[in-house]
Amino acid sequence: MRAQAPHFPLRRLVLSLALGLALSACGGSDNDPPPAPPLPETAFSLQVLHVADMDSGGDLVANSKAISALVNKFRAEQPARTVFLSSGDNYIPGPFFNAADDVSLAPELGVTGAGRGDIEILNLMGLQASAVGNHDLDLGTNFFSGLIGAGGAWRGARFPYLSTNLDFSTDSNLASRAPASNNGAEASTLVGGRLASHAVITVDGQRIGVVGASTPTLASITSTGGIGIRPSGALAADLDALAASIQPAVDTLRSQGIDKIVLLAHMQQIEVEQGLATRLRGVDLIVAGGSNTRLFDSNDVPRSGETGRGNYPLSFTSPAGEPVLVVNVDADYKYLGRIVLPFDAQGRIIPGRLDSTVNGAYATDAAGLTRQGLSVANAEPGVAAVADKIAAVIAAKDGAIAGGSSVYLEGDRTFVRNQETNLGNLTADANLAYAQTVDASAAISLKNGGGIRSSIGAFDVAPGATTGSRGPTRANPAASKLAGDVSQLDIEFALRFNNGLSLVTVTAAELKALIEHGVSDWTPTSTQGKFPQVGGMRFSFDPSQPAGSRVRTLVVDDPNGAAAGATPLTVVSGGVVVAPAGTSFRMVTLDFLANGGDSYPFASLSAPNRIDQVASGVTKTYATVGAEQQALAAFLAARFPRAMPFASADTAPASDVRIQNLSLRSDGLATP
């Protein structure tokens, strides 16, 4: 023992020096902050898979199949603790959207209809909730309601649409889909077209709160109908007011003991979601939408030629000192977002335990699938079936070009059932042109606005924009379609009923009565399907007058029909028929109206000499001569081919010439 005694102090010295060097290496000194406390243990982990924004900027056929393979793979890795969410814009009007209207998709959809392919793909991938995006409303609230709602063999959206700052109760088409009892319900029970401000998803015994929010600029970029928007009229930059409209739903969830909350925010500009992250209390994750912001971490591999705009995830701190994460991925299923959230026992995210080797944006191109040991053969079979059918329809129909238009052809029901539109004029003129090939005396054309089911063109909102614009159709290189081309697919969707045409003879008084019927129920907000769209004539009406006495002036442009250049004939002036006694006109109309559709009084014509251009019982197709679709296709080919496109932009009612509403303008048809 003695021999060892002298070494004890030396060992203590060595240990002391080593400790000192270690502290020095760590920057330790009396003035340094204490070392960081150890990370709390993960009490619960949640995998969130997310998508957003179908903007027609990518190959939705290939991408939808690829992303379904990734969703299945990652869900299988954590089957009990995964949620799959969207921050909105789950579809956009265009070829992929329209193709689901084709009868070939009936086995997959039950009942075909534009947009149903997009919704069914999300159903098949197991989407659990979505925010309301601007493109979800592009065709109006009536269309949105019919698309997400179940009916017959169509099962509708199997997930709820959420937005806490939208008031659906003020819209007649959506109010019944959004009872207050929906708010806070289990998302799995809110199927078949249900709307709510927030919902709950139970995962492995834990209740996860999901809140939706939509940009306050919605009214300026889409068709919101009667939806109330909070903050009313506010710009997205009014972040305090916007946060105040979202916080109550978050607080409601927290009051129920739910401490893990995801906000699906379709704000168009990711700066808005970032601003909300520092204003909202109790939100853990914000899934952004509308800006197509590519966020990547160091382990992510972007698609060829693409770069990022920030780190995945973006990290912030709430007013209560809570960690808040913001995520987003690019549009059109080009990437699947994946983040596994580690929560501590108090329900707070532990940022230090985020794993960048797991989290991030997963590319859906062939290389991205290969990195995950997958190929398109691993696609969800149902998704592949829908996507492949859509691809076949697009290849056959969107490449069949009838003509061109350099402007948006307005066919939205809120316009075409309320005022003159350029698409109403175009298709009415097309019907008249066809009629004159079989009866040169045909002079006028009458159809109902309700027979026009959609616009032809693109409702464009650039990623991050807060205003939208309508323009010509988008190019579809895969189908050799150029921007502005009008295809068979466009025409079939816009004139979905493909009514047959009928020739009838009407007297001057009968013509007035028909037009009076069409405007008899007009109000500033009416959308009666019977509202007329006309060709070969112009008229003015005064909605302040009683029904039956509203038509003030009516002029037939060429009473001799195909004999172009004849002097226009004033038929009604000052509300009185002034045409010479015995005056009559050959009219082309829809067989639907001639049969009494929309209660038009064709049955009371004195000498109709009706000649139907399509025999009763014939199954009409795009190629059927004498039906509306072929009439428009032939008219475009003859008058407005690709090289000389239709160029008459739609005008506001105050500038309309063919149908002049005297509550909005003076009578430009009245003679002095």
C-alpha positions in Angstrom: 0.0 0.0 0.0 2.7 2.4 0.6 4.2 1.9 -2.8 0.9 3.1 -4.3 0.3 6.0 -2.0 2.4 8.5 -3.9 0.3 7.9 -7.1 -3.1 8.9 -5.6 -2.5 12.7 -5.7 -1.2 12.4 -9.3 -4.4 10.6 -10.4 -6.5 13.3 -8.9 -4.4 15.9 -10.7 -4.8 14.1 -14.0 -8.6 13.9 -13.5 -8.8 17.5 -12.6 -6.8 18.6 -15.7 -9.0 16.4 -17.9 -12.1 17.9 -16.5 -10.7 21.4 -17.0 -9.9 20.7 -20.6 -13.3 19.3 -21.2 -14.9 22.3 -19.7 -12.6 24.5 -21.8 -13.5 22.7 -24.9 -17.2 23.3 -24.2 -16.5 26.9 -23.7 -17.3 26.5 -20.0 -16.5 29.4 -17.7 -18.1 31.2 -14.8 -19.8 33.6 -17.3 -21.2 30.9 -19.7 -24.8 29.8 -19.6 -25.5 26.5 -18.0 -25.6 23.4 -20.3 -28.9 22.7 -22.0 -31.2 20.5 -20.0 -31.7 17.0 -21.4 -34.5 16.7 -24.0 -37.8 15.4 -22.5 -38.8 11.9 -23.4 -41.2 11.4 -26.3 -44.6 10.5 -24.7 -46.4 10.2 -28.0 -45.4 10.4 -31.7 -47.8 11.2 -34.6 -47.0 10.8 -38.3 -48.7 13.4 -40.5 -48.8 12.9 -44.2 -50.0 15.9 -46.2 -50.7 17.2 -49.7 -52.2 20.4 -51.2 -53.0 22.3 -54.4 -54.0 20.5 -57.6 -53.1 23.3 -60.0 -52.8 21.4 -63.4 -49.0 22.1 -63.4 -48.0 18.5 -63.1 -48.9 15.0 -64.4 -51.8 14.1 -62.2 -52.2 10.7 -63.8 -48.7 9.5 -62.9 -48.3 11.6 -59.7 -51.6 10.3 -58.2 -50.5 6.7 -58.7 -47.0 7.4 -57.3 -48.2 9.3 -54.2 -50.7 6.5 -53.4 -47.7 4.1 -53.2 -45.8 6.4 -50.8 -48.9 6.9 -48.6 -49.4 3.2 -48.3 -45.7 2.6 -47.5 -45.5 5.2 -44.8 -48.8 4.4 -43.3 -47.8 0.8 -43.0 -44.7 1.8 -41.1 -46.8 3.5 -38.4 -50.4 2.2 -39.0 -51.7 3.2 -35.6 -50.3 6.7 -35.4 -50.7 8.2 -38.9 -53.1 10.9 -40.2 -53.4 12.0 -43.8 -54.5 15.6 -44.4 -54.9 18.2 -47.2 -54.7 21.9 -47.0 -57.1 22.4 -49.9 -57.4 22.8 -53.6 -58.1 19.2 -54.1 -59.0 19.7 -57.7 -59.1 22.4 -60.4 -61.3 22.6 -63.5 -59.5 21.3 -66.5 -58.9 18.0 -68.5 -58.2 15.7 -65.5 -61.2 17.2 -63.7 -63.5 17.1 -66.7 -62.6 13.5 -67.7 -64.4 12.0 -64.8 -67.7 13.0 -66.5 -67.1 10.3 -69.1 -69.3 7.2 -68.9 -66.2 4.9 -69.0 -65.5 5.8 -65.3 -68.9 4.6 -64.1 -67.5 1.3 -62.7 -65.0 3.3 -60.5 -67.2 6.2 -59.5 -70.6 4.7 -59.4 -72.0 7.9 -60.9 -69.7 9.8 -63.2 -69.3 13.6 -62.9 -66.5 16.1 -63.4 -64.2 16.3 -60.4 -65.3 13.0 -58.9 -62.2 11.3 -60.1 -60.1 13.7 -58.0 -62.3 13.2 -54.9 -62.4 9.4 -55.3 -58.6 9.3 -55.6 -58.4 11.0 -52.2 -61.0 8.7 -50.8 -59.0 5.6 -51.9 -55.8 7.0 -50.4 -57.6 7.5 -47.1 -57.6 11.3 -46.8 -59.1 12.2 -43.4 -59.7 15.9 -43.6 -59.1 18.9 -45.8 -59.2 22.7 -45.6 -61.4 24.6 -48.1 -59.2 26.0 -50.9 -60.1 28.6 -53.5 -60.2 26.1 -56.4 -62.6 23.9 -54.5 -65.1 26.6 -55.1 -64.2 27.6 -58.7 -67.5 26.3 -60.1 -69.6 27.8 -57.3 -71.1 26.5 -54.1 -73.9 24.5 -55.9 -71.3 22.5 -57.8 -69.1 22.0 -54.7 -72.1 20.7 -52.8 -73.0 18.2 -55.5 -69.5 17.1 -55.9 -68.7 16.3 -52.3 -72.2 15.1 -51.4 -73.2 11.4 -51.7 -76.0 10.5 -54.1 -77.0 7.2 -55.6 -74.0 5.1 -56.3 -71.7 8.1 -55.8 -70.3 8.0 -52.3 -69.1 11.6 -52.2 -66.1 12.8 -50.2 -65.3 10.4 -47.4 -63.6 13.2 -45.5 -64.8 16.5 -44.2 -63.9 20.0 -45.5 -63.0 22.3 -42.7 -62.8 26.1 -42.3 -63.4 27.9 -39.1 -63.4 31.4 -40.6 -66.0 30.6 -43.3 -69.7 30.7 -42.4 -71.5 28.1 -44.6 -74.9 28.7 -43.0 -75.4 31.8 -45.1 -75.1 29.9 -48.4 -78.3 28.1 -49.5 -76.3 25.3 -51.2 -74.1 24.5 -48.3 -76.1 25.3 -45.1 -77.5 21.9 -44.8 -74.0 20.4 -45.0 -72.7 22.4 -42.0 -74.9 22.0 -38.9 -73.2 23.2 -35.7 -73.2 19.6 -34.5 -70.5 18.8 -37.1 -68.0 21.0 -35.3 -65.6 18.9 -33.2 -67.1 15.6 -34.4 -64.9 12.6 -35.3 -63.7 13.2 -38.8 -64.6 9.6 -39.7 -68.3 10.4 -39.1 -68.3 13.5 -41.3 -68.5 11.8 -44.7 -70.7 12.2 -47.8 -70.2 16.0 -48.0 -70.0 17.3 -44.5 -68.5 20.7 -43.6 -67.2 21.9 -40.2 -64.9 24.4 -38.6 -62.9 21.7 -36.9 -62.9 18.0 -36.3 -61.2 15.3 -34.2 -59.2 12.3 -35.4 -58.5 9.6 -32.7 -55.1 8.0 -33.2 -54.0 5.2 -30.9 -56.2 6.4 -28.1 -55.1 10.1 -28.5 -57.6 12.7 -29.8 -55.9 14.9 -32.4 -57.7 18.3 -33.1 -57.8 19.4 -36.8 -58.9 23.0 -37.6 -59.4 24.4 -41.0 -59.0 28.0 -42.2 -59.2 29.7 -45.6 -57.8 32.9 -47.0 -59.9 36.0 -46.3 -59.2 37.0 -49.9 -61.4 34.0 -51.1 -64.1 36.2 -52.6 -61.6 37.9 -55.0 -60.2 34.6 -56.3 -63.1 32.2 -56.7 -66.9 31.8 -56.5 -68.0 32.0 -52.9 -71.7 32.4 -53.4 -73.3 33.2 -50.1 -70.5 32.0 -47.9 -69.6 34.5 -45.1 -65.9 35.2 -44.8 -64.1 36.3 -41.6 -62.5 38.7 -41.2 -65.0 40.3 -43.5 -63.3 42.0 -46.5 -60.0 41.8 -44.8 -56.7 41.3 -46.6 -54.7 38.3 -45.7 -52.2 40.8 -44.2 -54.6 41.5 -41.4 -53.1 38.7 -39.4 -54.4 39.7 -36.0 -58.0 39.7 -37.1 -57.4 36.4 -39.0 -55.8 34.8 -36.0 -58.7 36.0 -33.8 -61.2 34.2 -36.2 -59.2 30.9 -35.8 -58.4 30.9 -32.1 -61.9 30.1 -30.8 -61.9 26.7 -32.5 -58.5 25.9 -31.1 -59.6 27.0 -27.6 -62.7 24.8 -27.9 -60.5 21.8 -28.6 -58.1 22.6 -25.8 -61.0 23.0 -23.4 -61.9 19.4 -24.1 -58.5 18.2 -23.1 -57.1 17.9 -26.6 -53.5 19.1 -26.6 -52.3 18.1 -30.0 -53.7 20.4 -32.7 -53.1 20.7 -36.4 -54.2 23.7 -38.5 -54.9 23.2 -42.2 -54.5 26.7 -43.5 -55.1 27.6 -47.2 -53.7 31.1 -47.1 -52.1 31.4 -50.6 -49.0 33.0 -49.2 -46.8 31.0 -46.8 -45.9 34.3 -45.0 -49.5 34.3 -43.7 -49.2 30.9 -42.2 -45.9 31.9 -40.7 -47.5 35.0 -39.2 -50.3 32.8 -37.8 -47.7 30.6 -36.1 -46.6 33.4 -33.9 -50.1 34.6 -33.1 -52.1 31.4 -32.3 -51.9 29.6 -29.0 -52.2 25.9 -28.7 -51.5 25.0 -32.4 -48.6 22.5 -32.9 -48.5 22.1 -36.7 -49.7 24.3 -39.5 -50.0 22.6 -42.9 -49.9 25.5 -45.4 -51.7 25.6 -48.7 -52.1 27.7 -51.8 -48.5 28.9 -52.2 -46.9 25.7 -53.6 -43.9 26.4 -51.4 -41.2 23.8 -51.8 -39.7 23.2 -48.4 -36.9 20.6 -48.1 -34.5 19.4 -45.5 -30.9 18.3 -46.1 -31.9 14.7 -46.7 -34.6 15.5 -49.3 -33.9 15.0 -53.0 -35.9 17.4 -55.2 -37.2 16.6 -58.6 -34.8 17.4 -61.4 -34.4 21.2 -61.8 -36.4 22.1 -58.7 -35.0 24.0 -55.7 -36.4 24.8 -52.3 -37.7 28.0 -50.7 -37.0 27.1 -47.1 -36.4 24.3 -44.6 -38.8 21.5 -43.9 -40.2 22.2 -41.3 -40.2 25.9 -40.6 -40.0 26.5 -36.8 -41.7 29.2 -34.7 -42.7 30.0 -31.2 -46.3 30.8 -30.2 -47.2 33.7 -27.8 -47.3 31.1 -25.0 -43.8 29.9 -25.7 -44.9 26.7 -27.5 -43.0 25.3 -30.4 -45.0 25.6 -33.7 -44.0 24.0 -37.0 -45.1 25.0 -40.5 -44.9 22.6 -43.5 -45.8 22.8 -47.1 -45.1 20.9 -50.3 -45.4 21.7 -54.0 -48.6 21.1 -55.9 -50.1 18.4 -58.2 -49.0 15.4 -56.1 -45.4 16.1 -57.0 -44.4 15.6 -53.4 -45.8 13.9 -50.4 -45.1 15.8 -47.1 -44.2 13.6 -44.1 -43.5 14.7 -40.6 -43.3 12.6 -37.5 -44.1 14.8 -34.5 -42.6 13.9 -31.1 -44.8 15.1 -28.2 -43.8 15.4 -24.6 -46.2 14.5 -21.7 -47.7 18.0 -21.9 -48.6 17.6 -25.6 -45.8 19.9 -26.8 -43.6 19.2 -29.8 -40.0 18.4 -28.9 -38.1 20.1 -31.7 -34.8 18.5 -30.7 -36.3 15.1 -31.4 -37.4 15.8 -35.0 -35.7 13.3 -37.4 -34.7 14.8 -40.7 -34.0 11.4 -42.1 -37.7 10.7 -41.8 -39.3 14.0 -42.2 -39.5 16.0 -45.4 -40.9 16.2 -48.9 -40.8 12.9 -50.8 -40.7 13.3 -54.6 -43.2 11.2 -56.6 -41.2 10.9 -59.8 -39.7 7.6 -60.8 -36.4 8.3 -59.0 -38.2 9.3 -55.8 -40.1 6.0 -55.8 -37.0 4.0 -56.4 -35.3 5.6 -53.4 -38.1 4.2 -51.3 -37.9 0.8 -52.9 -41.1 1.4 -54.9 -42.4 1.7 -58.4 -45.7 2.7 -60.0 -46.6 -0.9 -59.8 -47.0 -0.4 -56.0 -49.8 2.2 -56.6 -53.1 1.7 -54.7 -55.0 -0.4 -57.3 -58.2 1.7 -57.1 -56.2 4.9 -57.6 -54.5 3.4 -60.6 -57.8 2.3 -62.1 -59.3 5.8 -61.8 -56.2 7.6 -63.0 -55.7 5.2 -66.0 -59.3 5.7 -67.1 -58.9 9.4 -66.9 -55.7 9.3 -68.9 -57.5 7.4 -71.6 -60.4 9.9 -71.8 -57.9 12.8 -71.9 -55.9 11.2 -74.7 -59.0 10.6 -76.8 -61.0 13.8 -76.1 -58.7 16.6 -75.0 -56.6 16.1 -78.2 -59.7 16.4 -80.4 -59.6 20.1 -81.1 -62.7 21.8 -82.4 -61.4 25.4 -82.5 -60.0 28.1 -80.4 -60.8 31.0 -78.0 -58.4 33.6 -76.8 -60.7 34.5 -73.9 -62.5 32.8 -71.1 -65.9 31.5 -72.1 -68.2 32.3 -69.1 -70.5 29.5 -68.3 -70.7 29.7 -64.5 -74.3 29.3 -63.3 -74.3 32.6 -61.3 -73.6 34.4 -64.6 -75.2 32.4 -67.4 -78.5 32.2 -65.4 -78.6 35.9 -64.7 -77.2 37.8 -67.6 -75.8 37.6 -71.1 -72.4 35.8 -71.3 -70.0 35.2 -74.2 -70.5 31.4 -74.0 -74.2 31.9 -74.0 -73.9 34.0 -77.1 -71.5 31.6 -78.8 -73.5 28.4 -78.3 -76.8 30.2 -79.2 -75.1 31.4 -82.4 -73.8 27.9 -83.1 -77.3 26.5 -82.8 -78.6 29.1 -85.2 -75.8 28.5 -87.7 -76.6 24.8 -87.7 -80.4 25.5 -88.1 -79.7 27.7 -91.1 -78.0 24.7 -92.8 -81.3 22.8 -92.8 -83.7 25.8 -93.0 -82.3 29.0 -94.5 -85.2 31.0 -93.0 -84.2 30.3 -89.4 -83.6 33.7 -87.9 -83.4 33.4 -84.1 -82.1 31.1 -81.4 -83.3 30.6 -77.8 -81.8 28.4 -75.2 -81.9 28.3 -71.4 -78.9 29.3 -69.3 -79.4 26.2 -67.2 -78.3 24.1 -70.2 -74.8 25.5 -69.9 -73.1 23.5 -67.2 -69.6 25.0 -67.1 -67.2 27.6 -68.4 -64.5 26.8 -71.0 -61.2 28.2 -69.9 -58.9 28.5 -67.0 -59.6 30.2 -63.7 -56.0 31.2 -62.9 -54.7 32.1 -59.4 -50.9 32.1 -59.4 -49.3 30.4 -56.3 -49.2 33.0 -53.6 -51.6 35.4 -55.4 -54.6 37.0 -53.7 -56.4 37.9 -56.9 -57.5 35.6 -59.7 -58.1 36.0 -63.4 -60.1 34.1 -66.0 -58.3 33.1 -69.2 -58.3 30.7 -72.1 -57.9 27.0 -71.7 -54.5 25.7 -70.6 -52.2 23.8 -72.9 -52.1 20.0 -72.5 -48.9 18.9 -74.2 -49.7 15.2 -73.7 -52.7 15.6 -75.9 -51.1 18.1 -78.3 -53.5 20.8 -77.1 -52.3 24.4 -77.1 -53.4 27.1 -74.8 -56.7 28.5 -76.1 -57.7 25.3 -77.9 -61.3 24.2 -77.3 -61.5 20.4 -77.3 -64.2 17.8 -77.4 -63.7 17.4 -73.6 -64.3 21.1 -73.0 -67.5 21.1 -75.1 -68.8 17.9 -73.6 -68.5 19.2 -70.1 -69.9 22.7 -70.9 -72.9 21.3 -72.8 -73.2 18.1 -70.7 -76.9 17.6 -71.5 -76.2 17.7 -75.3 -79.8 18.7 -76.0 -81.2 18.1 -79.5 -82.2 21.1 -81.5 -85.8 21.8 -82.6 -87.1 24.2 -85.2 -90.3 26.0 -84.5 -92.3 29.0 -85.9 -93.3 31.8 -83.5 -95.3 34.9 -84.1 -94.1 38.3 -82.8 -96.4 38.1 -79.8 -95.3 34.5 -79.1 -91.7 35.5 -79.2 -92.3 38.3 -76.7 -94.1 35.8 -74.4 -91.2 33.3 -74.6 -88.7 36.0 -73.6 -91.0 37.3 -70.9 -91.1 33.9 -69.4 -87.3 33.7 -69.4 -86.9 36.9 -67.4 -90.1 36.7 -65.3 -88.3 35.6 -62.1 -85.1 37.7 -62.4 -83.6 39.3 -59.3 -80.1 40.4 -58.7 -79.2 37.1 -57.1 -81.5 34.8 -59.0 -80.0 31.7 -60.8 -83.2 30.4 -62.5 -82.2 27.9 -65.2 -84.8 29.3 -67.6 -83.0 32.6 -68.0 -82.5 33.0 -71.8 -79.4 33.0 -73.9 -80.2 34.1 -77.4 -78.9 34.5 -80.9 -80.1 36.5 -83.9 -81.9 38.9 -81.6 -81.4 41.5 -78.9 -83.7 42.6 -76.1 -84.0 44.9 -73.1 -86.0 44.1 -69.9 -86.9 46.1 -66.8 -87.0 43.9 -63.7 -88.9 46.6 -61.8 -92.0 45.8 -63.9 -94.4 42.9 -63.2 -93.7 39.5 -64.7 -95.2 39.4 -68.2 -94.5 43.1 -68.8 -90.7 43.3 -68.4 -89.5 43.1 -72.0 -89.3 46.7 -73.2 -87.5 46.4 -76.6 -86.8 43.4 -78.8 -85.0 43.5 -82.1 -84.5 40.6 -84.6 -81.2 41.2 -86.3 -82.1 39.5 -89.6 -85.8 38.5 -90.0 -84.9 36.7 -93.2 -82.6 34.3 -91.5 -79.6 33.3 -93.6 -80.1 36.3 -95.9 -77.4 38.3 -94.1 -77.6 42.0 -94.5 -81.3 42.5 -94.1 -82.6 45.4 -92.0 -83.1 44.6 -88.4 -86.7 44.5 -87.3 -88.0 46.0 -84.1 -90.6 43.5 -82.7 -91.3 45.1 -79.3 -91.0 48.8 -78.5 -92.0 50.4 -75.2 -93.2 47.0 -74.0 -95.7 46.7 -76.9 -95.5 44.4 -80.0 -95.0 46.7 -83.0 -94.0 44.2 -85.7 -96.4 44.2 -88.7 -99.4 42.0 -88.4 -98.7 38.4 -89.5 -95.0 38.6 -88.7 -93.5 35.3 -87.7 -90.0 33.9 -87.3 -88.4 30.5 -87.6 -86.6 29.8 -84.3 -84.2 27.1 -83.2 -84.4 26.0 -79.6 -83.6 23.0 -77.5 -85.9 20.0 -77.6 -85.9 20.2 -73.8 -87.6 23.6 -73.9 -89.8 22.7 -76.8 -91.1 19.8 -74.7 -92.0 22.2 -71.9 -88.7 22.2 -70.0 -88.3 25.1 -67.5 -92.1 25.7 -68.1 -91.5 27.5 -71.4 -94.8 28.0 -73.1 -94.0 26.3 -76.4 -97.1 24.1 -76.2 -99.2 27.2 -76.7 -97.6 28.1 -80.1 -100.3 28.7 -82.7 -98.6 27.1 -85.7 -95.2 25.7 -84.5 -94.4 23.5 -87.5 -91.9 21.8 -85.2 -89.1 19.8 -86.7 -86.8 18.0 -84.3 -83.2 17.5 -85.5 -82.6 14.4 -83.4 -85.3 11.7 -83.3 -86.8 10.9 -80.0 -85.1 8.0 -78.2 -81.7 8.4 -80.0 -78.7 8.2 -77.7 -76.9 11.4 -78.4 -73.1 11.6 -78.6 -70.6 14.3 -79.4 -70.8 13.2 -83.1 -74.6 13.5 -83.2 -75.5 16.0 -85.9 -78.4 18.2 -84.8 -77.4 18.2 -81.1 -75.8 21.0 -79.2 -72.3 19.6 -78.8 -71.7 19.0 -82.5 -73.3 22.3 -83.4 -70.8 24.1 -81.3 -67.9 22.0 -82.5 -68.8 22.6 -86.2 -69.3 26.4 -85.5 -65.9 26.7 -83.9 -64.2 24.8 -86.7 -65.9 26.9 -89.4 -65.7 30.4 -87.7 -63.1 30.2 -85.0 -60.3 27.7 -85.7 -57.1 27.6 -83.8 -55.5 30.3 -86.1 -58.4 32.7 -85.7 -59.8 32.1 -82.2 -63.0 33.6 -80.7 -62.0 36.8 -79.1 -65.1 38.4 -77.6 -64.4 38.7 -73.9 -67.3 38.5 -71.5 -68.6 41.9 -70.3 -70.2 43.2 -67.2 -74.1 43.5 -67.3 -73.9 47.2 -67.7 -72.0 46.7 -71.0 -74.1 43.8 -72.3 -75.7 44.5 -75.7 -77.6 41.4 -76.6 -79.5 41.2 -73.3 -79.8 44.6 -71.7 -80.9 44.8 -68.1 -82.5 48.2 -67.5 -81.8 48.1 -63.8 -78.1 48.3 -64.7 -78.0 50.3 -67.9 -80.1 52.5 -70.2 -82.0 50.9 -73.2 -79.6 51.0 -76.1 -82.2 49.4 -78.3 -85.0 51.8 -77.9 -85.7 54.1 -80.9 -85.7 57.9 -80.2 
